[in-house]
Amino acid sequence: MILPKRLFKKFTIAIVLFIIYLPGFVKIQKLNHYKKELERKIKLLKEENKQLSEEIYKLQHDPLYIEKVAREELKLGKEGEIIYKVPSEKK
């Protein structure tokens, strides 16, 4: 059965439009996925930035925090204080 001319034209136009717009649609989907990934990374970086800003503030204004960091990370002690290092168990 041969399709009527009108139906054939509509079908042809639909196929051509599909072929033209499909790559653009796929690209839009990829860009949306990329955008979501970047937004997720931005959120993580903002959280990290906030934590680092809080730590900077503590290091500039909180003497107890400075002492804690000096003791734990730098292994420093007060003058006349004896620091004992206990070897960690390795299994």
C-alpha contacts under 8 A as a table, 3 or more apart, distances in Angstrom:
res1	aa1	res2	aa2	distance
3	L	7	L	6.35
3	L	8	F	5.95
4	P	7	L	5.44
4	P	8	F	6.16
5	K	8	F	5.01
5	K	9	K	6.11
6	R	9	K	5.14
6	R	10	K	6.22
7	L	10	K	5.12
7	L	11	F	6.00
8	F	11	F	5.07
8	F	12	T	6.02
9	K	12	T	5.05
9	K	13	I	6.05
10	K	13	I	5.11
10	K	14	A	6.06
11	F	14	A	5.08
11	F	15	I	6.24
12	T	15	I	5.16
12	T	16	V	6.16
13	I	16	V	5.10
13	I	17	L	6.06
14	A	17	L	5.18
14	A	18	F	6.05
15	I	18	F	4.99
15	I	19	I	6.13
16	V	19	I	5.10
16	V	20	I	6.11
17	L	20	I	5.01
17	L	21	Y	5.96
18	F	21	Y	5.34
18	F	22	L	5.68
19	I	22	L	5.55
19	I	23	P	7.52
20	I	23	P	6.89
20	I	24	G	7.67
21	Y	24	G	5.22
21	Y	25	F	6.10
22	L	25	F	5.05
22	L	26	V	6.18
23	P	26	V	5.09
23	P	27	K	6.12
24	G	27	K	5.02
24	G	28	I	6.12
25	F	28	I	5.06
25	F	29	Q	6.28
26	V	29	Q	5.12
26	V	30	K	6.31
27	K	30	K	5.07
27	K	31	L	6.11
28	I	31	L	5.04
28	I	32	N	6.08
29	Q	32	N	5.11
29	Q	33	H	6.26
30	K	33	H	5.10
30	K	34	Y	6.15
31	L	34	Y	4.92
31	L	35	K	5.98
32	N	35	K	4.96
32	N	36	K	6.23
33	H	36	K	5.20
33	H	37	E	6.31
34	Y	37	E	5.08
34	Y	38	L	6.21
35	K	38	L	5.08
35	K	39	E	6.13
36	K	39	E	5.02
36	K	40	R	6.18
37	E	40	R	5.10
37	E	41	K	6.31
38	L	41	K	5.01
38	L	42	I	6.07
39	E	42	I	4.98
39	E	43	K	6.18
40	R	43	K	5.15
40	R	44	L	6.37
41	K	44	L	5.10
41	K	45	L	6.10
42	I	45	L	5.06
42	I	46	K	6.04
43	K	46	K	5.14
43	K	47	E	6.29
44	L	47	E	5.15
44	L	48	E	6.21
45	L	48	E	4.97
45	L	49	N	5.94
46	K	49	N	4.94
46	K	50	K	6.11
47	E	50	K	5.09
47	E	51	Q	6.31
48	E	51	Q	5.12
48	E	52	L	6.16
49	N	52	L	5.10
49	N	53	S	6.04
50	K	53	S	5.07
50	K	54	E	6.22
51	Q	54	E	5.13
51	Q	55	E	6.23
52	L	55	E	4.98
52	L	56	I	6.10
53	S	56	I	5.04
53	S	57	Y	6.19
54	E	57	Y	5.09
54	E	58	K	6.23
55	E	58	K	5.03
55	E	59	L	6.09
56	I	59	L	5.06
56	I	60	Q	6.20
57	Y	60	Q	5.16
57	Y	61	H	6.02
57	Y	62	D	7.78
58	K	61	H	5.21
58	K	62	D	4.92
58	K	65	Y	6.37
58	K	66	I	7.47
59	L	62	D	6.02
59	L	63	P	7.55
59	L	65	Y	6.60
59	L	66	I	5.58
62	D	65	Y	5.39
62	D	66	I	6.37
63	P	66	I	5.00
63	P	67	E	6.17
64	L	67	E	5.06
64	L	68	K	6.17
65	Y	68	K	4.94
65	Y	69	V	6.19
66	I	69	V	5.21
66	I	70	A	6.11
67	E	70	A	5.02
67	E	71	R	6.11
68	K	71	R	5.20
68	K	72	E	6.00
69	V	72	E	5.26
69	V	73	E	5.40
69	V	74	L	6.82
70	A	73	E	5.81
70	A	74	L	4.87
70	A	75	K	6.22
70	A	76	L	5.47
70	A	77	G	7.60
71	R	74	L	5.83
71	R	75	K	4.73
71	R	76	L	4.81
71	R	77	G	6.02
72	E	75	K	5.53
72	E	76	L	7.70
77	G	81	E	6.06
77	G	82	I	7.53
77	G	83	I	6.92
78	K	81	E	5.30
